[in-house]
Amino acid sequence: MHLDYGETSLALAASNPMPPGARLSDGAHRGLAGIANRATLFDGVASSGPSADGRTWRTAVVFPL
């Protein structure tokens, strides 16, 4: 996990290894939607997805201060 407290924003990021052969599904992704919804309550922005090499899943949220 990474936390960056800047002058104008607070950024949180977490990375987790993806299991070999993991595939992205078209499922509901309710947990990710919940993170995004909560971020918007505080004018924040959430992003998530696999890294370029497909080995790590990264979720990040940035909140303005």
N, C-alpha and C positions, 0 to 999 in steps of 0.2 A: 504494500500500500504506500502511496505517496501523497503527501499533503504539502501544498504550496500556499502560503499566506502572503499575498502581495499587497501593494498599496491600494489597488482598485478591485481585487477579486480574491476569492478563496477557491482553490482547485483541489479536488480529491480524485485520485485515480487508483484503481486496483487491477491487477493482472493475475490470471489463473491459467495454468497449463491446460490445454485441451487434450483429451484422450486421443491416442492414435486412431485414425479413421473416423473421427467425429465429423458429423455433417450438420450443417445448419438446416433446420426444418422451417416450415412455414407455420409453426405452431403459434399459440397466442402470445408467448413471451410476457406473461403477466407481470413477472418480477421486474423486467426491464421497463415495461410500461408504467409500473408503479413508481419506479425510480424517476422516470421522466416527468410524471405527473407531480410528484412531490417537489422536484427541482423547480418546476414552473411556478409553484406556489410562492417561491422566493425570488422570482425573476431569473432563475438559473437555467442552465442548458445541460442536458445529459447526452452522452454519446456512448455507443458500445459496438463491439464487433471484433472479429478476429484480426490478429496482426497480419502483416504482409506475408509472413511465412506460414500462416495457418496453424501455428503451434500454441499460440497464446490468445486468450480472450481478454479484452481490455474494456473496462467500464470506467467512464470519467464523468465528473459533474463539476461545473464551474458556476459559482455564485458571485454576483457583483457585490461590492461593499459600499 
